[in-house]
């Protein structure tokens, strides 16, 4: 299920989206916005996780998590 919304964006961002679509790096403006929102959601969740880990600390079993995650390539398509 999806909802249709209207957003107002600066010209340079719309031009960038149009370039992504024109060069087949995105299927539509909507897909660019959806990918950006998914990235923002993941960033927000990661920030919450970091806050919890920072507050409670002491998780020795997660010692290598940050270096391992830093080297992980994300498939964003």
N, C-alpha and C positions, 0 to 999 in steps of 0.2 A: 504494500500500500504506500502511496506517496501523497504529498500535499503540494499544491502549487502556491508559490509565494512570489511577491514582487520585491525586488531589492534595487536600491540605487547605488551604483558604484562609480568611482572616478573613471574618466575616459581612458586613462592609461591602463587600468586593470581590465577594462572591457577589450581594449585593443590587444592586450596580452592574451586574454582568453580566445579571442578571434584568431590570433596567430597560432595558438595551440590546435585549434580546430582545423585551420587551413593546412597545417603541416601534419595532420593525422596523428597528433599526439594526444588528442581528446576527441570524443565523438560529438560533443555538443558543449555549449556554455554551461548547461545544467550539470553535465558530468564533471566539469572543472570545479564548479561550486561544491558539488557533492564530495569530490575527493578532498578539497580543501577543508570541508567541515569534518570529514572523517579523520583527517590529520589533526585538526584542532581538538576533536574529542579524545583521540589517543594521547595528545600532549597533556590535556587536562587530567586524564586518568593517571598518567605517569607522574604528574605533579602531586596529585593526591597520594599516590603510593609513596613517593619520596617523603612527603610530609609525615606519613604514618611511620615509615622506617626511621626518619630523623627523630621523631618524637619518642619512639620506643627503643630504637637502637638495639645493639647486642645480638644481632642475627649473624653469628659466625658462619653458618651454613650458606649464606648468601655472599660471602667474601668475594668470589670471582664473578658475580653477576654483572656488575657494571662493565668491567673490561670485555666480557663475552658479548654483552648487548651492544657495546660500542662498535664491535666488529661485524655486527649482523646487518646484512643487506635486506632492506624491506622491499617487497614487491608491492608497489603502490598502484598498479593498474588493475 
